[in-house]
Amino acid sequence: MWRPMVTSMHALLLLVLAYGLVPAIAHSQVLPWRSSMRQVIPLDGNWQRSLDQGRSWEQVQLPRADYGADRILYRKTVFLDSSALGKAWHLAFGGVRDAVELSINGQYVGRYFSGQVPFSVAVPPRMLRVGRNTVEVAAIPASDESLLQARLQWRAPERPLGIVRPIVLVGSAPVFIERVATERSVEGGTGVVRLTCSVASMQRAATQAAVLRASVLFNGTVVATAEQSVGLVPERTVSVTAALRIVQPHQWSAQSPDLYQLRCELLVNGVGVDEVERDIAFRRVAPVPSNGVWMVAAGADSGQALPAKGIVYVDQWLSAPDGSLRRPDYGRDIQLLRQLGVNMVYCAWLPPSEEFIEQCIRAGLSVLVELPVGMIPPGYFAGEELRTRAQNIAIRMRDAYGEQPCVVGCVLGNALDYTDAAVQEYLRAVSPIVHRAGLLRLAVLPAGHLLPQGLPFDAVLVSDQLATARRRDLSSLLERTRPSLVVPWVLLGGALVQPSNRNGYADPLSIEAQAEYISGLYRLASTTRADGLIVGSFCDYRTEYPLLPTNRPHERVCYEGVVDTARQRRLAFEMLRALIFQETEPLLQAGSYDAGTPYVFLAGGMGGIILLFWLLNRSRRFREYMLRAFVRLHNFFVDIRDQRILLQGQTLLLAVVIATTYALVLATLLYVTRNDPAADYLSNVLSLSPAGKALYIQLAWSPSLALTVIELLVLVKIVAVALVVRAVAALASRGVLFADALTMVVWSLVPIVLFLPIAMVLFRLLGVTPPLLWFGLLGGVTLWGVERLLRGIAIVFEAAPLWVYLIGIGAIVVIAAGAVMVLQSQVALLTYLGYFGTIFFP
């Protein structure tokens, strides 16, 4: 059973990293600050939507998920009474994907980037009026490039366009507190809160004396206060600083998440005009060397080793049949997380909502957030578009999460090529933004890769996502990676599961296998002296593409959670809980799973061999031509030219044997790699769409279907090539009939039948040889067949071989290059294939 690893505790983290007083969120789903003096108007519910640039409108519910349009317009009518006059207004967005263009009453306000991170927009003075007001919001992607990157991120959650989180309209006095930033420290047992408040005046005339009063309360009692005069400037914003001191402050921790309340009041002529309040917390963590590094809480005499016991959380709102989004029951999720005993939540892929962060603060759960730049080829980082977008999201995240007590770190990159100069430049650009907010800078590094020295990371999450043979493979990959790690590192891993599979842990996709794998990860974390373990993930989530390993082609869901989307516990939940609390692990059934060799491969191979031997035994002439096709190819094609050829029936049967051989080899390769992460990722790129990926999954998991489809495709391709040869003959005024062309194509490919006996046992051979070897061999023999066909064309057409080779190879290159160019423009094929090679074959 895994124990806290005090001898290797480098100060991770993790549970907290620097001195800190940081604000907490409020109970609202959007606003981080509470206020009894501001008017808050929720704008959720009924809106109108247009998918055709405003030509037609329909009623919808917000927040919602939308698809199929590059620009989606939403509008809503808001009625304000006379009390709205003279107020300053803000629109607070809980999250938009990716950006919005805002217009109010027909007047353009501006374009604002979100990346689904909360933000607010100041409404220009006097734009809102008493009575009817029309708010129009256009949701747009950051760029076509960003859409492609999001779509091809491996196992990424579904990220629809639109307004995907709540919106509120907030009204305050014309003189109001615009922003409060804090710096925090603990000095000699005294907590110091240094405030920088931005105070804005929307009034045109000069305002009389104003005072900012700041107070810190604990359990309703004021423990510190400060006042500072404010020199207001009409239609401008001024900054005011203040410092508050608290003797022997209580500290926020997982064991005791004590909170203070920070209240800022603005008084004009002695009368309060604005007030904001939010929870804050003190925490102090200092490293103390002792066979590693420990973390010590403020005021404590001795430190306690705190390894990360974490879980991945994807904050995905579920879509209703009408497209509207419903928030998860965060209270229930927090209760389950506390039952698990985890002390850290890694909010992967999607920014967490304000409400979830608030719940984590009160539960004492540390949180890692993530910049959405995982699994992206390094070439994109050389352009301004991605780097600018990443910096904008980092700024949004800093503003939204940087001062939350529970948020301790930000993942800057997930499975990037960290050796690439452009990626390193990106890291140097975003790192200061995160570092200034007092957050850890983390990276997700696939096991087996090396981390270059000098990168701005405080800790690393070493992931099992590329391991193909479960723990055996992962252990060897970790041995390769560990020497390059000079910062604290945590093991990050999880297992996919087929929800209804209860075959025992011998079946790698069973419920029991998921629990057994998590148990093994804990032991591996201990033996490799990791600084903790983060398990992926808490619950299942919807994805952009269906996943190959789970064999659910029509369900775009990542089945990796210890609970499902309905929060029903799996056996892995009980296993993880037992490991964390050091209790007796649940008993697991081994089962009797045996992958075996699908009988369809044996039957198909035997059928092909029987047909081939029947042809050889039935016709002496067929045997002679088979021999000549291998060793005396020139004479063979001369016979075709002189019309001394076989019966077409025998050629057609040979075509069936060739197609069967292709189908057996390719179907076997598909079947064997159905659980391979590399095949899962590559099929995302090559399938072009979720529908294409679903077809690929069906072929990979159904050998009989794959054999049928591939064999038909090969036969069609043989006929198509024969038609091309016949068309070339017609253009060259050669008397070559379609039957002759078909004979040339089929007999040129006859070396493929050498694979037939191998194909029957290829399933077993792939247990000791890599699939790429057989892909390469099959491709090499196919190219040999193409060369034989070009030689035959030169003989039959009585043309110069050099010209035939030049024209033939040139045509093939042009066609291939054209296809690659189209795919490069649509899905950046070459870019992602290069990244695929870098990541999966380091």
Secondary structure as UniProt FT lines:
FT   HELIX           6..8
FT   HELIX           13..15
FT   STRAND          20..23
FT   STRAND          39..42
FT   STRAND          45..50
FT   TURN            53..54
FT   STRAND          58..62
FT   STRAND          72..80
FT   HELIX           82..84
FT   TURN            85..86
FT   STRAND          88..93
FT   STRAND          96..97
FT   STRAND          99..104
FT   TURN            105..106
FT   STRAND          107..113
FT   TURN            115..116
FT   STRAND          119..123
FT   TURN            125..126
FT   STRAND          131..140
FT   HELIX           144..151
FT   TURN            154..155
FT   STRAND          161..163
FT   STRAND          167..172
FT   STRAND          175..187
FT   TURN            188..189
FT   STRAND          190..201
FT   STRAND          210..218
FT   TURN            219..220
FT   STRAND          221..230
FT   TURN            234..235
FT   STRAND          237..247
FT   STRAND          251..252
FT   STRAND          260..268
FT   TURN            269..270
FT   STRAND          271..283
FT   STRAND          285..289
FT   STRAND          293..297
FT   TURN            298..299
FT   STRAND          308..313
FT   STRAND          318..319
FT   TURN            321..322
FT   STRAND          324..326
FT   HELIX           330..340
FT   STRAND          344..347
FT   HELIX           354..363
FT   STRAND          366..370
FT   HELIX           378..382
FT   HELIX           384..401
FT   TURN            402..403
FT   TURN            405..406
FT   STRAND          407..414
FT   TURN            418..419
FT   HELIX           421..436
FT   TURN            437..438
FT   STRAND          440..446
FT   TURN            447..448
FT   TURN            453..454
FT   STRAND          459..463
FT   TURN            465..466
FT   HELIX           470..481
FT   HELIX           482..484
FT   STRAND          489..493
FT   TURN            499..500
FT   TURN            505..506
FT   TURN            508..509
FT   HELIX           511..527
FT   TURN            528..529
FT   STRAND          532..535
FT   STRAND          541..543
FT   TURN            548..551
FT   TURN            553..554
FT   STRAND          557..558
FT   TURN            565..566
FT   HELIX           571..580
FT   TURN            581..582
FT   HELIX           599..618
FT   HELIX           620..631
FT   HELIX           633..641
FT   TURN            642..643
FT   HELIX           648..672
FT   TURN            673..675
FT   HELIX           677..687
FT   HELIX           690..701
FT   HELIX           703..731
FT   TURN            732..733
FT   HELIX           738..748
FT   HELIX           750..755
FT   HELIX           756..765
FT   TURN            766..768
FT   HELIX           771..796
FT   TURN            797..798
FT   HELIX           801..827
FT   HELIX           829..840
//
